Amino acid sequence: MSQEAYDHTAVEDRWQEAWADADVYRTPDEVDDPTYVLGMYPYPSGKLHMGHVRNYTITDAYARFRRMCGDEVLHPMGWDAFGLPAENAAKERDTNPRDWTMDCIDTMRSQMRSMGFGYDWNREVTTCTPEYYRWNQWLFRRFHEAGLVERRDAEVNWCPSCETVLADEQVEGDDELCWRCDTAVEARELDQWFLKITAYADELLEDIDELEGWPNSVRQMQRNWIGRQHGTTLTFDVSEPGGASDGREEATEPREYGAVEAFTTRVDTVCGATFFALAPDHPISEALAAEDDAVHEFVHHEADPDGDEPNGVETGLTATNPVTGEELPVFVADFVLSDVGTGALMGVPGHDERDHAFAAKMGVDIEPVIAPTPDGWDGESVPDVPDVSEAAFTDDGVLVNSGEYDGLDSETARERLTAAIETAEQSVQYQLRDWGISRQRYWGTPIPVVHCDDCGPVLVPESDLPVELPEFVNTTGNPLDAAAEWKQTACPACGEPAVRETDTMDTFVDSSWYFLRYVSPGLADAPFDRDRANDWMPVDQYVGGIEHAVMHLLYSRFFTKVLADHEGLDHREPFTNLLAQGMVQLDGEKMSKSTGNVVSPQRIVDEYGADTARLFMLQAAQPERDFDWSEEGVRSTHRFLARLTDLVEGYAAGDVATGADRTTVDDYVADEVDAAVAIAGAEYDDLTFNVALREAQALVGTLRSYREHADPHPEVYERGLDVAVRLLAPVTPHLAEELWETLGRDGFVVAADWPAAAVDRETVERRRRLVKNTREDVRDIVEVAGIDDPERIDVVVAPDWKYDALAIAADSDADNLIGELMAEDHIREQGDAAAAYGQDLQAEREALSETLSGDEEYEALRAAAWLIEREFDAPVVVERAGDADPDTAAQAAPGRPAIDIAE
C-alpha cells in the first residue's frame, strides 16, 4: 500500500462514530475509585485554540493509557459558561448571552469530538444552566451559615471598561491592569459580598507542603500570595511638633493624632528607625491632604506605588520611637500600602534596601544597629559597627547602637523588645485578603439575597432556589438593576416588599467546585453525591495553565476545605497531581487572535487529521514546556503515520516475506520491542509523552529496517507491529483502532491491555548503552586506522572474572580495593592482568557503574551484530574471551568489548 493512501478523514469519522455507538468512554456510577483525569474546563469562546488542543490531548492520552492499564477512568468535560465576554458578544450581535454561549458550546463540543477526545459526555456540566448555578446559590447559603460570608463597604478594584469589580487576583502586573481587557484598574468604595478565605489562610499555606504532586512553581506562587509574615505590631505616637504655627502671629496648640500602629518583622532594628511612613490612603494622610497642598498633590497626583523608586512627601508631623523616645519625621510614602501590614511602618534605612533608597533620596539619617555576626562570636561581645552608608545590611546579626540591647543576637532581641515595649505584641500578617465575589454584570449566578428595609439583607430560602436570571437587559452599568420587574420581590422574613440583590457572583465560584459535580451531574437534591465523591475524589491528575495558580487553584482548595468541614467530604485537597502545561507558540511568540498570530486547529484536522495534530503536539516537547508550532513538523508527523499504516497493511496483506527459523536479528528486534514497552509505559505514567512517543516511533523505524534487512520472523514482526500500535493508541487513537482491526484483533484498542515487557528499564538502558558504545568504537577504529573496506569485525566480550571484579569495586568502600580483589582466588589467579585491571578500577572508582553480565553482553552483541554488518558491509563475529585471540581478549572490559578489524 502506498503512503499517500492514509485517508485520515475516513478513518477518524469511522471510529468516532463507533466509539459513540458503543459508549466506550462512559464511567458507570457503580465503579469503585476510578482514576480521575481532568483538564480545566474551557470558557466557550466559540472555537478551540491550540492551547485547548494541547491541554486536552494531554489528559486524553493519559486517560487512555490508564484505561489500557486496567483502570476504571473518569474523564469528563464541561463548560465554564458564565462570564463577561459572552455578555459583550451578545451586546455586539444584538442577541442574548445564553444563545451565544450555547452556540459556542455546540461548536466546541463538535470540535472536541473531531479531535477524538474520549470524554464521558453523559457527565457534561454547563455552569450557566439553572440546574448548575442553583448549587452555587445553595453553597453561598452554606458558607453564610458557617460564618464565611460577609457584606461590607470596601474599597474594590473597578474596571471602568468591564464596568465591574475585580478580585485582587484578577488585577495583573505592576501597572494593575484588568486580567480580561488590560484596562487600568481604579479604586472605588462599594458594598460587596465577601467569602472569608482568610479564615483558612493558615491551613491553605501549611498544606501546600503536602501537595507533592504539584509543580514547585505553583506551590511557591500560592505561598507568596497568602504572604504570611510573623512579626510585631507596636505603636508610635504621631503629633505636630510643639509650637507649630499656621501662619498667624500666635503659635497654635500642637495637634495630636494619637497612637498609630505599625507592623514589622524586624523589631530588633527599632533603635535604627529614623523616619515613619504612612500609606497615601491612610486616614492621617487623607486628613492632611485635605488641608496641605503638598500632601494633596502627592497623594492624588504623584504617588506611584508601582514605580521603580520610592517617593514621598514630608508632613511636618513627628512620631515618637517607643524605645528610644526620639522624634522621627513622618512622611506619606507611596511604597507603603494600606493592604499590607497596617498601612504604616517605621523606616530603618540601615537595614532595609527600600528604606535605604528612600532615606538617601529624602536626606534622612541612616543609622546602623545590626552588625554581621563575627566568626566564632562568643554570644556576648558587641561587634564593630558596620558601614551602611552605601547599602543596607539586611541579614540577622548582633545588635549595636541599641543601648541595653547591644550584644544580643537578632532573634533574642526580637523576643525581648516585644516583651519590653508596652504597646508591642507578636502578630501574624497576611497578604491574602477575603474574596470579593460581587460583580456588577448580568451573565453570572445571581446572589441569593433579598434586601428589606426592615430586615436588612435576607437569604433566599433553599426551597426558592434557584434564583434564575431574568431576560437579558442590554444596558450600561449593572444590567440587573435595570430588570425592574425581576428585581421587585417580597422579603422572605417579613413578607413586605423588598428588592433582590442585583450583583452576580464572580465566575470563579463556578469553577471552585465543578470537579465535584462531575461525580453526580444529574443529582437533583444536592450539589454532589457525598458517598460517591468520597470514593472518587480527589482528582488524580489535573491539567491546566499556570495562570490559574492564585485564582482558580487557590479558590478550589478553599472550597474543598470548607466542604470537608461542613458537608462531610473526606478529603481536604481537590487535586492530587497537577500539571501546568506550557504554551503553543508561533515563531517564538504566544499565539494571539488579536495579532493574527494563530494556527487553526480545525485546519490542521482537515488537512492532516486529528491524530497528526495530537501526535505532533505531544512529541514536540515535555508537556510543561512552551514549544513552537512547526508546519514541517506536522507534515513529518503525518508521513510517519502513513509509514506505520504501510507497515501494518503490508503485513496483513501478506506482502512481507517471512523466515521460518529465528535468528539473532529476530532476537534483537524482539529485545527492542520489549525495550520500547519497558520505557514507554513508565514515561506515559509520568506524563513525559515526548519520551514515550520517541520510543514508539523508534520501534516503528526498527521494524521498517527489519523488514528491509531480513526476512522477519512472523511472530516477532507481528508482535512488534501489535506493540507499536498499542504504544501509539493513547495519542493516535483513530489510526490505532484502524490498524488494530487490520491486524485481526478483537474489540477496541482503547480497551486492549497495555503491552507487558519481559525486561526492566535498567537492563534496557545498559544493553542500549553497550550497543551504542560498541558501534561508536568500531567507527572510531575504522576512521583512525583509515580502513576503507573492512573484511571482518571481531567483537570480544570480557572474561567473567572482570565482571566479578567490577561488581566488587562498585559495592566496595574499602581503602585498599586491589587487596580486596586479590582476596578472591579466581581473580588473584589472573596475576598481572588482575592487578592492572584493579588499578584501572581504583582510578575510575567514583564513576563506576554496573553493566550487564558477561552472558547478557554476549547475547546483546550477537543480536545487534547485524546493525554493524549493515553499516560496514562486513561480517561481524561476537566471541567470548576464552574463544578469542588472547591479545585481543586482554583489551576487553565489561561494557566495552575489544574490537579487532581485519582489512
Solvent accessible surface area in square Angstrom, and as a share of the most:
residue,aa,sasa,rsa
1,M,88,0.39
2,S,68,0.44
3,Q,64,0.29
4,E,153,0.68
5,A,52,0.40
6,Y,14,0.05
7,D,80,0.42
8,H,22,0.10
9,T,73,0.43
10,A,54,0.42
11,V,16,0.09
12,E,7,0.03
13,D,85,0.44
14,R,106,0.39
15,W,19,0.07
16,Q,38,0.17
17,E,113,0.51
18,A,27,0.21
19,W,11,0.04
20,A,75,0.58
21,D,115,0.59
22,A,54,0.42
23,D,69,0.36
24,V,36,0.21
25,Y,21,0.08
26,R,120,0.44
27,T,4,0.02
28,P,40,0.25
29,D,63,0.32
30,E,140,0.63
31,V,21,0.12
32,D,117,0.61
33,D,93,0.48
34,P,2,0.01
35,T,22,0.13
36,Y,0,0.00
37,V,0,0.00
38,L,0,0.00
39,G,2,0.02
40,M,16,0.07
41,Y,16,0.06
42,P,6,0.04
43,Y,57,0.22
44,P,2,0.01
45,S,54,0.35
46,G,13,0.13
47,K,145,0.61
48,L,6,0.03
49,H,98,0.44
50,M,4,0.02
51,G,26,0.25
52,H,22,0.10
53,V,1,0.00
54,R,1,0.00
55,N,11,0.05
56,Y,2,0.01
57,T,0,0.00
58,I,0,0.00
59,T,1,0.01
60,D,0,0.00
61,A,0,0.00
62,Y,23,0.09
63,A,0,0.00
64,R,4,0.02
65,F,6,0.03
66,R,46,0.17
67,R,38,0.14
68,M,4,0.02
69,C,52,0.31
70,G,64,0.62
71,D,40,0.21
72,E,90,0.40
73,V,6,0.03
74,L,0,0.00
75,H,2,0.01
76,P,0,0.00
77,M,1,0.00
78,G,0,0.00
79,W,0,0.00
80,D,31,0.16
81,A,0,0.00
82,F,3,0.01
83,G,6,0.06
84,L,6,0.03
85,P,63,0.40
86,A,1,0.01
87,E,0,0.00
88,N,60,0.31
89,A,11,0.09
90,A,0,0.00
91,K,54,0.23
92,E,135,0.61
93,R,127,0.46
94,D,127,0.66
95,T,49,0.29
96,N,48,0.24
97,P,1,0.01
98,R,117,0.43
99,D,68,0.35
100,W,58,0.20
101,T,1,0.01
102,M,42,0.19
103,D,91,0.47
104,C,6,0.03
105,I,2,0.01
106,D,79,0.41
107,T,57,0.33
108,M,0,0.00
109,R,50,0.18
110,S,69,0.44
111,Q,19,0.09
112,M,0,0.00
113,R,116,0.42
114,S,28,0.18
115,M,3,0.01
116,G,2,0.02
117,F,8,0.03
118,G,1,0.01
119,Y,7,0.03
120,D,3,0.01
121,W,46,0.16
122,N,96,0.49
123,R,11,0.04
124,E,48,0.21
125,V,10,0.06
126,T,20,0.12
127,T,0,0.00
128,C,5,0.03
129,T,25,0.15
130,P,32,0.20
131,E,117,0.53
132,Y,6,0.02
133,Y,5,0.02
134,R,60,0.22
135,W,4,0.02
136,N,1,0.00
137,Q,0,0.00
138,W,30,0.10
139,L,2,0.01
140,F,6,0.03
141,R,41,0.15
142,R,54,0.20
143,F,2,0.01
144,H,70,0.31
145,E,96,0.43
146,A,32,0.25
147,G,43,0.42
148,L,13,0.06
149,V,14,0.08
150,E,61,0.28
151,R,91,0.33
152,R,85,0.31
153,D,91,0.47
154,A,16,0.12
155,E,103,0.46
156,V,13,0.08
157,N,35,0.18
158,W,23,0.08
159,C,0,0.00
160,P,52,0.33
161,S,71,0.46
162,C,9,0.06
163,E,48,0.22
164,T,1,0.00
165,V,3,0.02
166,L,3,0.01
167,A,6,0.05
168,D,60,0.31
169,E,17,0.07
170,Q,1,0.00
171,V,30,0.17
172,E,82,0.37
173,G,64,0.62
174,D,105,0.54
175,D,107,0.56
176,E,84,0.37
177,L,51,0.25
178,C,0,0.00
179,W,73,0.26
180,R,70,0.25
181,C,53,0.31
182,D,97,0.50
183,T,38,0.22
184,A,61,0.47
185,V,24,0.14
186,E,84,0.38
187,A,69,0.53
188,R,107,0.39
189,E,106,0.48
190,L,53,0.26
191,D,71,0.37
192,Q,1,0.00
193,W,9,0.03
194,F,16,0.07
195,L,4,0.02
196,K,59,0.25
197,I,1,0.00
198,T,50,0.29
199,A,70,0.54
200,Y,23,0.09
201,A,2,0.01
202,D,61,0.32
203,E,45,0.20
204,L,0,0.00
205,L,25,0.12
206,E,92,0.41
207,D,23,0.12
208,I,0,0.00
209,D,88,0.46
210,E,127,0.57
211,L,9,0.05
212,E,148,0.67
213,G,28,0.27
214,W,9,0.03
215,P,39,0.25
216,N,108,0.55
217,S,57,0.37
218,V,0,0.00
219,R,34,0.13
220,Q,81,0.36
221,M,74,0.33
222,Q,1,0.00
223,R,65,0.24
224,N,88,0.45
225,W,61,0.21
226,I,0,0.00
227,G,19,0.18
228,R,68,0.25
229,Q,86,0.38
230,H,120,0.54
231,G,15,0.14
232,T,7,0.04
233,T,8,0.05
234,L,0,0.00
235,T,28,0.16
236,F,0,0.00
237,D,80,0.42
238,V,0,0.00
239,S,21,0.13
240,E,38,0.17
241,P,60,0.38
242,G,66,0.63
243,G,52,0.50
244,A,30,0.23
245,S,75,0.48
246,D,86,0.45
247,G,73,0.70
248,R,141,0.51
249,E,178,0.80
250,E,106,0.47
251,A,68,0.52
252,T,37,0.22
253,E,152,0.68
254,P,48,0.30
255,R,106,0.39
256,E,126,0.57
257,Y,46,0.18
258,G,35,0.34
259,A,66,0.51
260,V,10,0.06
261,E,82,0.37
262,A,0,0.00
263,F,23,0.09
264,T,17,0.10
265,T,53,0.31
266,R,46,0.17
267,V,1,0.00
268,D,1,0.00
269,T,3,0.02
270,V,0,0.00
271,C,22,0.13
272,G,1,0.01
273,A,2,0.02
274,T,16,0.10
275,F,0,0.00
276,F,0,0.00
277,A,0,0.00
278,L,0,0.00
279,A,0,0.00
280,P,20,0.13
281,D,55,0.28
282,H,26,0.11
283,P,96,0.60
284,I,16,0.08
285,S,0,0.00
286,E,94,0.42
287,A,46,0.36
288,L,10,0.05
289,A,7,0.05
290,A,91,0.71
291,E,103,0.46
292,D,49,0.25
293,D,125,0.65
294,A,58,0.45
295,V,0,0.00
296,H,74,0.33
297,E,78,0.35
298,F,4,0.02
299,V,28,0.16
300,H,110,0.49
301,H,129,0.57
302,E,93,0.42
303,A,28,0.22
304,D,68,0.35
305,P,76,0.48
306,D,61,0.32
307,G,31,0.30
308,D,157,0.81
309,E,98,0.44
310,P,17,0.11
311,N,41,0.21
312,G,15,0.15
313,V,24,0.14
314,E,98,0.44
315,T,16,0.09
316,G,45,0.43
317,L,6,0.03
318,T,25,0.15
319,A,0,0.00
320,T,41,0.24
321,N,2,0.01
322,P,49,0.31
323,V,47,0.27
324,T,54,0.31
325,G,45,0.43
326,E,98,0.44
327,E,101,0.45
328,L,5,0.02
329,P,39,0.25
330,V,0,0.00
331,F,4,0.02
332,V,0,0.00
333,A,0,0.00
334,D,2,0.01
335,F,26,0.11
336,V,5,0.03
337,L,75,0.37
338,S,54,0.35
339,D,72,0.37
340,V,68,0.39
341,G,21,0.20
342,T,40,0.23
343,G,2,0.02
344,A,5,0.04
345,L,26,0.13
346,M,10,0.05
347,G,0,0.00
348,V,8,0.05
349,P,0,0.00
350,G,0,0.00
351,H,10,0.05
352,D,47,0.24
353,E,126,0.56
354,R,100,0.36
355,D,5,0.03
356,H,18,0.08
357,A,48,0.37
358,F,0,0.00
359,A,0,0.00
360,A,67,0.52
361,K,98,0.42
362,M,63,0.28
363,G,68,0.65
364,V,21,0.12
365,D,93,0.48
366,I,42,0.21
367,E,78,0.35
368,P,17,0.11
369,V,2,0.01
370,I,0,0.00
371,A,1,0.00
372,P,66,0.41
373,T,73,0.43
374,P,54,0.34
375,D,152,0.79
376,G,83,0.80
377,W,57,0.20
378,D,100,0.52
379,G,40,0.38
380,E,139,0.62
381,S,56,0.36
382,V,78,0.45
383,P,20,0.13
384,D,129,0.67
385,V,77,0.44
386,P,28,0.18
387,D,120,0.62
388,V,6,0.03
389,S,65,0.42
390,E,152,0.68
391,A,66,0.51
392,A,19,0.15
393,F,42,0.18
394,T,59,0.34
395,D,90,0.47
396,D,73,0.38
397,G,4,0.04
398,V,0,0.00
399,L,1,0.00
400,V,1,0.01
401,N,80,0.41
402,S,5,0.03
403,G,58,0.56
404,E,153,0.69
405,Y,23,0.09
406,D,51,0.27
407,G,5,0.05
408,L,29,0.14
409,D,53,0.27
410,S,2,0.01
411,E,109,0.49
412,T,38,0.22
413,A,0,0.00
414,R,56,0.21
415,E,100,0.45
416,R,134,0.49
417,L,1,0.00
418,T,16,0.09
419,A,90,0.69
420,A,67,0.52
421,I,15,0.08
422,E,173,0.78
423,T,70,0.41
424,A,14,0.11
425,E,112,0.50
426,Q,140,0.62
427,S,21,0.14
428,V,63,0.36
429,Q,36,0.16
430,Y,51,0.19
431,Q,78,0.35
432,L,2,0.01
433,R,78,0.29
434,D,26,0.13
435,W,5,0.02
436,G,10,0.09
437,I,1,0.00
438,S,0,0.00
439,R,10,0.04
440,Q,17,0.08
441,R,12,0.05
442,Y,11,0.04
443,W,11,0.04
444,G,2,0.02
445,T,1,0.01
446,P,0,0.00
447,I,3,0.01
448,P,0,0.00
449,V,3,0.01
450,V,3,0.01
451,H,46,0.21
452,C,8,0.05
453,D,151,0.78
454,D,116,0.60
455,C,59,0.35
456,G,24,0.23
457,P,70,0.44
458,V,27,0.16
459,L,32,0.16
460,V,6,0.03
461,P,44,0.28
462,E,86,0.39
463,S,103,0.67
464,D,86,0.44
465,L,14,0.07
466,P,36,0.23
467,V,10,0.05
468,E,90,0.40
469,L,29,0.14
470,P,25,0.16
471,E,153,0.69
472,F,36,0.15
473,V,40,0.23
474,N,82,0.42
475,T,41,0.24
476,T,109,0.63
477,G,30,0.28
478,N,22,0.11
479,P,0,0.00
480,L,0,0.00
481,D,73,0.38
482,A,54,0.42
483,A,9,0.07
484,A,67,0.52
485,E,159,0.71
486,W,40,0.14
487,K,38,0.16
488,Q,106,0.47
489,T,38,0.22
490,A,56,0.43
491,C,4,0.02
492,P,57,0.36
493,A,69,0.54
494,C,58,0.35
495,G,50,0.48
496,E,90,0.40
497,P,110,0.69
498,A,4,0.03
499,V,57,0.32
500,R,56,0.20
501,E,11,0.05
502,T,15,0.09
503,D,13,0.07
504,T,1,0.01
505,M,4,0.02
506,D,1,0.00
507,T,24,0.14
508,F,13,0.06
509,V,4,0.02
510,D,1,0.01
511,S,7,0.04
512,S,0,0.00
513,W,0,0.00
514,Y,0,0.00
515,F,1,0.00
516,L,1,0.00
517,R,10,0.04
518,Y,0,0.00
519,V,0,0.00
520,S,7,0.04
521,P,32,0.20
522,G,72,0.69
523,L,51,0.25
524,A,77,0.60
525,D,117,0.61
526,A,27,0.21
527,P,3,0.02
528,F,12,0.05
529,D,39,0.20
530,R,129,0.47
531,D,111,0.57
532,R,53,0.19
533,A,0,0.00
534,N,40,0.20
535,D,53,0.28
536,W,2,0.01
537,M,12,0.05
538,P,42,0.26
539,V,0,0.00
540,D,50,0.26
541,Q,13,0.06
542,Y,0,0.00
543,V,0,0.00
544,G,0,0.00
545,G,9,0.08
546,I,72,0.37
547,E,111,0.50
548,H,44,0.20
549,A,0,0.00
550,V,23,0.13
551,M,9,0.04
552,H,8,0.03
553,L,1,0.01
554,L,0,0.00
555,Y,1,0.00
556,S,0,0.00
557,R,0,0.00
558,F,0,0.00
559,F,3,0.01
560,T,0,0.00
561,K,0,0.00
562,V,3,0.01
563,L,2,0.01
564,A,16,0.13
565,D,72,0.37
566,H,76,0.34
567,E,34,0.15
568,G,33,0.32
569,L,9,0.04
570,D,111,0.57
571,H,23,0.10
572,R,84,0.31
573,E,29,0.13
574,P,0,0.00
575,F,1,0.00
576,T,64,0.37
577,N,54,0.28
578,L,10,0.05
579,L,20,0.10
580,A,12,0.09
581,Q,29,0.13
582,G,12,0.11
583,M,77,0.34
584,V,9,0.05
585,Q,33,0.15
586,L,38,0.19
587,D,119,0.62
588,G,45,0.43
589,E,113,0.51
590,K,130,0.55
591,M,29,0.13
592,S,35,0.23
593,K,171,0.73
594,S,108,0.70
595,T,104,0.60
596,G,57,0.55
597,N,30,0.15
598,V,72,0.42
599,V,15,0.09
600,S,51,0.33
601,P,13,0.08
602,Q,64,0.28
603,R,88,0.32
604,I,0,0.00
605,V,15,0.09
606,D,90,0.47
607,E,86,0.39
608,Y,26,0.10
609,G,0,0.00
610,A,0,0.00
611,D,0,0.00
612,T,0,0.00
613,A,2,0.02
614,R,0,0.00
615,L,0,0.00
616,F,12,0.05
617,M,0,0.00
618,L,3,0.01
619,Q,49,0.22
620,A,43,0.34
621,A,18,0.14
622,Q,43,0.19
623,P,3,0.02
624,E,85,0.38
625,R,146,0.53
626,D,70,0.36
627,F,16,0.07
628,D,64,0.33
629,W,13,0.05
630,S,43,0.28
631,E,51,0.23
632,E,88,0.39
633,G,18,0.17
634,V,0,0.00
635,R,93,0.34
636,S,47,0.31
637,T,2,0.01
638,H,39,0.17
639,R,109,0.40
640,F,13,0.05
641,L,0,0.00
642,A,7,0.05
643,R,62,0.22
644,L,3,0.02
645,T,4,0.02
646,D,24,0.12
647,L,1,0.00
648,V,0,0.00
649,E,46,0.20
650,G,5,0.05
651,Y,41,0.15
652,A,52,0.40
653,A,73,0.57
654,G,61,0.59
655,D,103,0.53
656,V,18,0.10
657,A,69,0.54
658,T,62,0.36
659,G,20,0.19
660,A,95,0.74
661,D,117,0.60
662,R,126,0.46
663,T,70,0.41
664,T,44,0.26
665,V,20,0.11
666,D,4,0.02
667,D,51,0.27
668,Y,31,0.12
669,V,0,0.00
670,A,19,0.15
671,D,43,0.22
672,E,20,0.09
673,V,1,0.01
674,D,21,0.11
675,A,0,0.00
676,A,1,0.01
677,V,7,0.04
678,A,19,0.15
679,I,9,0.05
680,A,0,0.00
681,G,12,0.12
682,A,43,0.33
683,E,17,0.08
684,Y,1,0.00
685,D,64,0.33
686,D,100,0.52
687,L,10,0.05
688,T,28,0.16
689,F,0,0.00
690,N,21,0.11
691,V,30,0.17
692,A,1,0.01
693,L,0,0.00
694,R,145,0.53
695,E,19,0.09
696,A,1,0.00
697,Q,44,0.20
698,A,56,0.43
699,L,4,0.02
700,V,1,0.01
701,G,34,0.33
702,T,28,0.16
703,L,0,0.00
704,R,73,0.26
705,S,26,0.17
706,Y,0,0.00
707,R,66,0.24
708,E,124,0.56
709,H,72,0.32
710,A,29,0.23
711,D,88,0.46
712,P,1,0.01
713,H,23,0.10
714,P,47,0.30
715,E,127,0.57
716,V,9,0.05
717,Y,0,0.00
718,E,52,0.23
719,R,87,0.32
720,G,0,0.00
721,L,0,0.00
722,D,9,0.04
723,V,0,0.00
724,A,0,0.00
725,V,1,0.00
726,R,36,0.13
727,L,0,0.00
728,L,1,0.01
729,A,3,0.03
730,P,0,0.00
731,V,0,0.00
732,T,2,0.01
733,P,1,0.01
734,H,0,0.00
735,L,1,0.01
736,A,3,0.02
737,E,2,0.01
738,E,35,0.16
739,L,0,0.00
740,W,19,0.07
741,E,79,0.35
742,T,43,0.25
743,L,17,0.09
744,G,59,0.57
745,R,66,0.24
746,D,137,0.71
747,G,65,0.63
748,F,48,0.20
749,V,1,0.01
750,V,4,0.02
751,A,76,0.59
752,A,15,0.11
753,D,109,0.56
754,W,34,0.12
755,P,7,0.04
756,A,81,0.62
757,A,39,0.30
758,A,95,0.74
759,V,32,0.19
760,D,81,0.42
761,R,79,0.29
762,E,102,0.46
763,T,33,0.19
764,V,0,0.00
765,E,73,0.33
766,R,53,0.19
767,R,30,0.11
768,R,71,0.26
769,R,118,0.43
770,L,6,0.03
771,V,15,0.09
772,K,120,0.51
773,N,28,0.14
774,T,1,0.00
775,R,55,0.20
776,E,62,0.28
777,D,28,0.14
778,V,0,0.00
779,R,92,0.34
780,D,78,0.41
781,I,62,0.31
782,V,24,0.14
783,E,141,0.63
784,V,132,0.76
785,A,63,0.49
786,G,50,0.48
787,I,13,0.06
788,D,140,0.73
789,D,111,0.57
790,P,11,0.07
791,E,112,0.50
792,R,96,0.35
793,I,0,0.00
794,D,21,0.11
795,V,1,0.00
796,V,1,0.01
797,V,4,0.02
798,A,4,0.03
799,P,32,0.20
800,D,101,0.52
801,W,26,0.09
802,K,16,0.07
803,Y,23,0.09
804,D,59,0.31
805,A,1,0.01
806,L,14,0.07
807,A,42,0.33
808,I,41,0.21
809,A,2,0.02
810,A,39,0.31
811,D,116,0.60
812,S,21,0.14
813,D,138,0.71
814,A,38,0.30
815,D,142,0.73
816,N,101,0.52
817,L,1,0.00
818,I,51,0.26
819,G,32,0.30
820,E,65,0.29
821,L,2,0.01
822,M,43,0.19
823,A,73,0.57
824,E,69,0.31
825,D,84,0.44
826,H,75,0.34
827,I,1,0.00
828,R,116,0.42
829,E,135,0.60
830,Q,69,0.31
831,G,37,0.36
832,D,125,0.65
833,A,56,0.43
834,A,2,0.01
835,A,34,0.26
836,A,53,0.41
837,Y,22,0.08
838,G,0,0.00
839,Q,111,0.49
840,D,77,0.40
841,L,5,0.03
842,Q,70,0.31
843,A,91,0.70
844,E,100,0.45
845,R,47,0.17
846,E,176,0.79
847,A,86,0.67
848,L,37,0.18
849,S,71,0.46
850,E,75,0.34
851,T,37,0.22
852,L,8,0.04
853,S,53,0.34
854,G,8,0.08
855,D,84,0.44
856,E,85,0.38
857,E,1,0.00
858,Y,39,0.15
859,E,88,0.39
860,A,7,0.05
861,L,7,0.03
862,R,84,0.31
863,A,4,0.03
864,A,2,0.02
865,A,11,0.08
866,W,7,0.02
867,L,13,0.07
868,I,6,0.03
869,E,56,0.25
870,R,111,0.40
871,E,74,0.33
872,F,32,0.13
873,D,130,0.67
874,A,6,0.05
875,P,76,0.48
876,V,16,0.09
877,V,50,0.28
878,V,18,0.10
879,E,35,0.16
880,R,92,0.34
881,A,15,0.11
882,G,78,0.75
883,D,108,0.56
884,A,16,0.12
885,D,81,0.42
886,P,106,0.67
887,D,111,0.57
888,T,23,0.13
889,A,10,0.08
890,A,64,0.50
891,Q,137,0.61
892,A,0,0.00
893,A,29,0.23
894,P,15,0.09
895,G,15,0.14
896,R,109,0.40
897,P,7,0.05
898,A,8,0.06
899,I,27,0.14
900,D,68,0.35
901,I,21,0.11
902,A,45,0.35
903,E,136,0.61
